[in-house]
Amino acid sequence: MSEASEKARKLFTQDCVFIVAASEPKLFPVSDLSEVAFIGRSNVGKSSLLNALVSRKNLARTSQTPGRTQTICFFNLDGRLMLVDLPGYGHAAASHADKHKWNALAEYYMKTRPNLRAVCLLLDARHGALANDLSMMQFLDRIAVSYQIVLTKTDRLKAMDLDAKKRQVEALLARRPAARPAIIMTSAEKGDGLGELRAFLAGFAG
C-alpha cells in the first residue's frame, strides 16, 4: 500500500459527524474546511456509498425510494474534510415543484460555495450516462467545477458489460473540460474501489 493510500485509509477510520441537513442556503454551515460533494440520479447509491466510505451503516440515510435525500447534508470527517450529500435528480417520486426546489438548491450550492473543491458525479454502472447525467456534466462544465465520475453498483454487471460501460463513459469525458479523465469504479456492497475513492477524497483534506 502506498503512503498516500495508507494516509487515506487512516483518515476514513476517524469520526465522521453529521452537521446539518440544509433545506435552504442560509442553513449552510459556516466552515473553512474543503468540501467534496456527491450528486447523481435518484437511487444511484449516494448514501450507501457514503456509508461504505466511512464504514458506517447509518451515517447517511438510505432508502429504496428514489428522492429520499431532499436536503443538502453536511458531514465533517475528522475536522479535516466536509463530505456533502446533494439531493438526487431524475426520477424522484415527488411533485414537479419539489424536484425543481431540490435541483435549484443543489445548483445554487455548486455555483456559490467557496469551499467546494470537487464534485463526485455518481453514475449507475448498469445504465451509464443518461440524459440528465449529461445535463449535469454540462452544468458543471459551464460553472467550471471539477468533477470526478464514480460508477456505482459495479458488482451487478458482468466484467465484459462493465468494461463496455466504462469505455462509453470515458469517451464522453474526453469532450468535457471540467471532468477528470479517469473513472473510479465502486461497489458499496462489495467494497470495490473504495480505497481509490478514499485516496481521491483525502487529497482535499486539511
C-alpha contacts under 8 A as a table, 3 or more apart, distances in Angstrom:
res1	aa1	res2	aa2	distance
1	M	5	S	6.15
1	M	6	E	6.37
2	S	5	S	5.15
2	S	6	E	6.20
3	E	6	E	5.11
3	E	7	K	6.21
4	A	7	K	5.14
4	A	8	A	6.19
4	A	199	A	6.76
5	S	8	A	5.03
5	S	9	R	6.11
5	S	195	G	7.08
5	S	196	E	7.77
5	S	198	R	7.91
5	S	199	A	5.63
6	E	9	R	5.01
6	E	10	K	6.24
7	K	10	K	5.19
7	K	11	L	6.16
7	K	202	A	7.82
8	A	11	L	5.06
8	A	12	F	6.36
8	A	195	G	7.76
8	A	198	R	5.72
8	A	199	A	5.08
8	A	201	L	7.96
8	A	202	A	5.37
9	R	12	F	5.39
9	R	13	T	6.60
9	R	195	G	7.11
9	R	198	R	6.98
9	R	199	A	7.67
10	K	13	T	5.23
10	K	14	Q	6.95
11	L	14	Q	5.58
11	L	77	L	7.89
11	L	78	D	7.35
11	L	202	A	7.29
12	F	15	D	7.79
12	F	53	L	6.92
12	F	54	V	5.40
12	F	55	S	7.99
12	F	77	L	7.57
12	F	198	R	7.26
13	T	54	V	6.55
13	T	55	S	7.60
14	Q	77	L	6.99
14	Q	78	D	5.70
15	D	77	L	6.07
15	D	78	D	5.39
16	C	54	V	7.06
16	C	75	F	6.28
16	C	76	N	5.42
16	C	77	L	4.24
16	C	78	D	6.02
17	V	59	L	7.89
17	V	75	F	5.33
17	V	76	N	5.10
17	V	77	L	6.48
17	V	78	D	7.97
18	F	59	L	7.18
18	F	73	C	7.57
18	F	74	F	6.16
18	F	75	F	4.46
18	F	76	N	6.43
19	I	29	P	7.80
19	I	73	C	7.46
19	I	74	F	5.39
19	I	75	F	5.49
19	I	76	N	6.63
20	V	27	L	7.82
20	V	28	F	7.72
20	V	29	P	7.39
20	V	72	I	7.98
20	V	73	C	5.78
20	V	74	F	5.57
20	V	75	F	7.64
21	A	71	T	5.62
21	A	72	I	5.40
21	A	73	C	4.31
21	A	74	F	6.55
22	A	25	P	6.96
22	A	27	L	5.12
22	A	28	F	5.89
22	A	71	T	5.39
22	A	72	I	5.04
22	A	73	C	6.29
23	S	27	L	7.01
23	S	70	Q	7.55
23	S	71	T	4.87
23	S	72	I	6.56
23	S	105	L	7.70
24	E	27	L	5.78
24	E	28	F	7.38
24	E	105	L	6.78
25	P	28	F	5.38
25	P	105	L	7.40
25	P	109	Y	7.44
31	S	115	N	7.97
32	D	115	N	6.77
33	L	79	G	7.60
33	L	80	R	6.34
33	L	81	L	5.60
33	L	82	M	6.19
33	L	115	N	6.62
33	L	205	A	7.92
33	L	206	G	7.21
34	S	80	R	7.64
34	S	81	L	5.52
34	S	82	M	6.14
34	S	115	N	5.08
34	S	116	L	6.21
34	S	117	R	6.31
34	S	204	F	6.41
34	S	205	A	6.64
34	S	206	G	7.30
35	E	81	L	6.08
35	E	82	M	4.61
35	E	83	L	5.87
35	E	84	V	6.84
35	E	115	N	5.57
35	E	116	L	4.71
35	E	117	R	5.78
35	E	118	A	7.32
35	E	204	F	7.77
36	V	81	L	7.89
36	V	82	M	6.52
36	V	83	L	5.37
36	V	84	V	6.12
36	V	116	L	5.97
36	V	117	R	5.83
36	V	118	A	5.12
36	V	119	V	5.61
36	V	120	C	7.16
36	V	201	L	7.27
36	V	204	F	7.96
37	A	83	L	5.98
37	A	84	V	4.42
37	A	85	D	5.96
37	A	86	L	6.73
37	A	116	L	7.37
37	A	118	A	6.62
37	A	119	V	4.75
37	A	120	C	6.03
38	F	46	K	6.80
38	F	83	L	7.71
38	F	84	V	6.09
38	F	85	D	5.16
38	F	86	L	5.90
38	F	119	V	5.85
38	F	120	C	4.79
38	F	121	L	6.15
38	F	122	L	7.13
39	I	46	K	7.09
39	I	85	D	6.78
39	I	86	L	5.35
39	I	87	P	6.82
39	I	88	G	6.13
39	I	119	V	7.25
39	I	120	C	6.35
39	I	121	L	5.21
39	I	122	L	6.06
40	G	44	V	6.19
40	G	46	K	7.26
40	G	88	G	5.39
40	G	89	Y	6.38
40	G	121	L	5.63
40	G	122	L	4.78
40	G	123	L	6.32
40	G	133	D	7.29
41	R	44	V	5.45
41	R	88	G	4.98
41	R	89	Y	4.67
41	R	90	G	5.34
41	R	91	H	7.44
41	R	122	L	7.53
41	R	123	L	7.30
41	R	132	N	7.77
41	R	133	D	7.31
42	S	45	G	7.94
42	S	66	P	4.87
42	S	67	G	5.37
42	S	68	R	7.94
42	S	87	P	7.80
42	S	88	G	4.37
42	S	89	Y	5.35
42	S	90	G	5.84
42	S	91	H	6.12
42	S	92	A	5.91
43	N	46	K	7.37
43	N	63	S	7.83
43	N	64	Q	6.94
43	N	65	T	7.13
43	N	66	P	4.93
43	N	67	G	7.11
43	N	88	G	7.41
44	V	122	L	6.79
44	V	123	L	6.49
44	V	124	D	5.51
44	V	152	T	7.01
45	G	48	S	5.25
45	G	49	L	6.07
45	G	124	D	7.87
45	G	152	T	6.78
45	G	153	K	7.64
46	K	49	L	5.22
46	K	50	L	6.22
46	K	85	D	7.34
46	K	122	L	7.25
47	S	50	L	5.11
47	S	51	N	6.17
47	S	60	A	5.12
47	S	61	R	6.15
47	S	62	T	5.49
47	S	85	D	7.52
48	S	51	N	5.16
48	S	52	A	6.16
48	S	60	A	7.34
48	S	62	T	6.27
48	S	188	A	6.17
49	L	52	A	5.02
49	L	53	L	6.13
49	L	152	T	7.99
49	L	187	S	7.71
49	L	188	A	5.11
50	L	53	L	5.15
50	L	54	V	6.63
50	L	59	L	7.69
50	L	60	A	6.71
51	N	54	V	5.54
51	N	55	S	5.84
51	N	56	R	4.90
51	N	57	K	5.61
51	N	58	N	6.55
51	N	59	L	5.74
51	N	60	A	6.10
52	A	55	S	4.81
52	A	56	R	6.26
52	A	57	K	7.36
52	A	188	A	5.59
52	A	189	E	7.83
52	A	191	G	7.33
52	A	194	L	7.74
53	L	56	R	7.81
53	L	194	L	6.30
53	L	198	R	6.94
56	R	59	L	5.85
57	K	60	A	7.86
58	N	61	R	5.83
58	N	62	T	7.69
61	R	69	T	7.99
62	T	68	R	7.54
63	S	66	P	7.31
63	S	68	R	6.46
65	T	68	R	6.25
65	T	92	A	7.92
65	T	93	A	7.47
66	P	88	G	7.95
66	P	91	H	6.67
66	P	92	A	4.83
66	P	93	A	6.15
67	G	70	Q	6.56
67	G	87	P	7.21
67	G	88	G	6.06
67	G	89	Y	7.53
67	G	91	H	7.46
67	G	92	A	4.27
67	G	93	A	6.15
67	G	94	A	7.31
68	R	87	P	7.97
68	R	92	A	7.92
69	T	72	I	7.61
69	T	85	D	7.94
69	T	86	L	7.21
69	T	87	P	4.95
69	T	88	G	6.57
70	Q	87	P	5.27
70	Q	88	G	7.80
70	Q	102	W	6.25
71	T	86	L	6.85
71	T	87	P	5.97
71	T	102	W	7.07
72	I	84	V	6.82
72	I	85	D	5.74
72	I	86	L	4.86
72	I	87	P	6.31
72	I	106	A	7.29
73	C	84	V	5.63
73	C	85	D	5.04
73	C	86	L	6.69
74	F	82	M	6.54
74	F	83	L	5.97
74	F	84	V	4.68
74	F	85	D	6.56
75	F	82	M	5.51
75	F	83	L	5.08
75	F	84	V	6.24
76	N	79	G	5.91
76	N	80	R	7.34
76	N	81	L	6.03
76	N	82	M	4.65
76	N	83	L	6.47
77	L	80	R	5.88
77	L	81	L	5.19
77	L	82	M	5.96
77	L	83	L	7.15
78	D	81	L	7.01
79	G	82	M	7.90
80	R	205	A	5.17
80	R	206	G	4.84
81	L	202	A	7.96
81	L	204	F	7.10
81	L	205	A	4.95
81	L	206	G	6.62
86	L	106	A	6.11
87	P	102	W	6.20
87	P	103	N	7.21
87	P	106	A	6.67
88	G	92	A	7.59
89	Y	92	A	6.81
89	Y	99	K	7.50
89	Y	103	N	6.78
89	Y	132	N	7.69
90	G	132	N	6.67
92	A	99	K	7.26
94	A	98	D	6.26
94	A	99	K	6.47
95	S	98	D	5.25
95	S	99	K	6.31
96	H	99	K	5.18
96	H	100	H	6.07
97	A	100	H	5.13
97	A	101	K	6.21
98	D	101	K	5.02
98	D	102	W	6.29
99	K	102	W	5.17
99	K	103	N	6.10
100	H	103	N	5.16
100	H	104	A	6.00
101	K	104	A	5.16
101	K	105	L	6.18
102	W	105	L	5.13
102	W	106	A	6.27
103	N	106	A	5.21
103	N	107	E	6.10
104	A	107	E	5.12
104	A	108	Y	6.00
105	L	108	Y	5.15
105	L	109	Y	6.24
106	A	109	Y	5.15
106	A	110	M	6.31
107	E	110	M	5.14
107	E	111	K	6.07
108	Y	111	K	5.19
108	Y	112	T	6.01
108	Y	113	R	7.99
109	Y	112	T	5.47
109	Y	113	R	5.40
110	M	113	R	5.91
110	M	116	L	7.21
110	M	145	V	7.67
111	K	143	I	6.47
113	R	116	L	5.66
116	L	119	V	7.82
117	R	145	V	7.66
117	R	146	S	7.31
117	R	204	F	7.30
118	A	145	V	6.40
118	A	146	S	5.06
118	A	147	Y	5.42
118	A	148	Q	7.32
119	V	145	V	7.28
119	V	146	S	6.38
119	V	147	Y	4.54
119	V	148	Q	6.19
120	C	147	Y	5.63
120	C	148	Q	4.77
120	C	149	I	5.95
120	C	150	V	6.44
121	L	147	Y	6.42
121	L	148	Q	5.92
121	L	149	I	4.93
121	L	150	V	6.01
122	L	149	I	5.98
122	L	150	V	4.77
122	L	151	L	5.81
122	L	152	T	6.57
123	L	127	H	7.56
123	L	128	G	5.94
123	L	129	A	6.39
123	L	133	D	7.67
123	L	149	I	7.18
123	L	150	V	6.18
123	L	151	L	4.89
123	L	152	T	6.04
124	D	127	H	5.61
124	D	128	G	5.93
124	D	129	A	7.99
124	D	151	L	5.72
124	D	152	T	5.00
124	D	153	K	6.22
124	D	154	T	7.85
125	A	128	G	5.29
125	A	151	L	5.19
125	A	152	T	5.55
125	A	153	K	5.96
125	A	154	T	5.53
125	A	157	L	7.54
125	A	162	L	6.89
125	A	165	K	6.77
125	A	166	K	7.91
126	R	153	K	7.53
126	R	154	T	7.50
126	R	156	R	7.29
126	R	157	L	6.60
126	R	162	L	7.68
126	R	165	K	7.65
127	H	130	L	7.10
127	H	165	K	7.81
128	G	151	L	7.87
128	G	165	K	5.95
128	G	166	K	7.80
128	G	168	Q	7.66
128	G	169	V	6.67
129	A	132	N	7.99
129	A	133	D	5.51
129	A	134	L	6.48
129	A	169	V	6.68
130	L	133	D	5.23
130	L	134	L	6.35
131	A	134	L	5.16
131	A	135	S	6.35
132	N	135	S	4.91
132	N	136	M	6.28
133	D	136	M	5.04
133	D	137	M	6.29
134	L	137	M	5.01
134	L	138	Q	6.22
135	S	138	Q	5.06
135	S	139	F	6.22
136	M	139	F	4.99
136	M	140	L	6.21
137	M	140	L	5.16
137	M	141	D	6.05
137	M	176	R	7.52
137	M	179	A	7.89
138	Q	141	D	5.04
138	Q	142	R	6.06
138	Q	176	R	7.88
139	F	142	R	5.06
139	F	143	I	6.34
140	L	143	I	5.28
140	L	144	A	5.82
140	L	145	V	5.31
140	L	146	S	7.19
140	L	147	Y	7.35
140	L	178	A	6.81
141	D	144	A	4.94
141	D	145	V	6.51
141	D	146	S	7.75
141	D	176	R	6.71
141	D	177	P	6.04
141	D	178	A	4.98
141	D	179	A	7.51
142	R	145	V	8.00
144	A	178	A	5.85
145	V	178	A	6.17
146	S	178	A	4.80
146	S	179	A	5.85
146	S	180	R	6.99
147	Y	178	A	6.28
147	Y	179	A	5.04
147	Y	180	R	6.10
148	Q	179	A	6.19
148	Q	180	R	5.40
148	Q	182	A	7.71
148	Q	183	I	7.03
148	Q	184	I	7.81
149	I	179	A	7.57
149	I	180	R	7.41
149	I	182	A	7.62
149	I	183	I	5.36
149	I	184	I	6.50
150	V	183	I	5.94
150	V	184	I	4.79
150	V	185	M	5.91
150	V	186	T	6.94
151	L	154	T	6.77
151	L	183	I	7.23
151	L	184	I	6.23
151	L	185	M	4.88
151	L	186	T	5.86
152	T	185	M	6.54
152	T	186	T	5.04
152	T	187	S	5.63
152	T	188	A	7.44
153	K	156	R	5.79
153	K	157	L	7.97
153	K	186	T	6.46
153	K	187	S	4.80
153	K	188	A	6.94
153	K	189	E	7.76
154	T	157	L	5.84
154	T	162	L	6.93
154	T	185	M	6.64
154	T	186	T	5.92
154	T	187	S	5.39
155	D	158	K	7.64
155	D	187	S	5.93
155	D	189	E	7.93
155	D	190	K	7.08
157	L	161	D	6.14
157	L	162	L	5.68
158	K	161	D	5.38
158	K	162	L	6.07
159	A	162	L	5.08
159	A	163	D	6.12
160	M	163	D	5.25
160	M	164	A	6.38
161	D	164	A	5.10
161	D	165	K	6.34
162	L	165	K	5.15
162	L	166	K	6.15
163	D	166	K	5.04
163	D	167	R	6.23
164	A	167	R	5.22
164	A	168	Q	6.27
165	K	168	Q	5.08
165	K	169	V	6.33
166	K	169	V	5.28
166	K	170	E	6.11
166	K	183	I	7.62
167	R	170	E	4.97
167	R	171	A	6.20
168	Q	171	A	5.32
168	Q	172	L	6.68
169	V	172	L	5.09
169	V	173	L	6.41
170	E	173	L	5.13
170	E	174	A	6.60
170	E	181	P	7.27
170	E	182	A	7.51
170	E	183	I	7.31
171	A	174	A	5.55
171	A	175	R	7.67
172	L	175	R	5.94
172	L	176	R	7.06
173	L	176	R	4.99
173	L	179	A	6.17
173	L	180	R	7.61
173	L	181	P	6.29
174	A	177	P	7.94
174	A	181	P	6.98
176	R	179	A	5.44
180	R	183	I	7.79
184	I	193	G	6.62
184	I	196	E	7.07
184	I	197	L	6.69
185	M	192	D	7.24
185	M	193	G	5.48
186	T	191	G	7.07
186	T	192	D	5.02
186	T	193	G	4.44
186	T	194	L	6.28
187	S	190	K	5.35
187	S	191	G	5.42
187	S	192	D	4.95
187	S	193	G	6.76
187	S	194	L	7.67
188	A	191	G	5.20
188	A	192	D	7.02
188	A	194	L	7.64
191	G	194	L	5.78
192	D	195	G	7.81
193	G	196	E	5.32
193	G	197	L	6.29
194	L	197	L	5.07
194	L	198	R	5.98
195	G	198	R	5.09
195	G	199	A	6.19
196	E	199	A	5.15
196	E	200	F	6.35
197	L	200	F	5.06
197	L	201	L	6.24
198	R	201	L	5.11
198	R	202	A	5.91
199	A	202	A	5.08
199	A	203	G	6.41
200	F	203	G	5.48
200	F	204	F	7.69
201	L	204	F	5.78
201	L	205	A	7.17
202	A	205	A	5.08
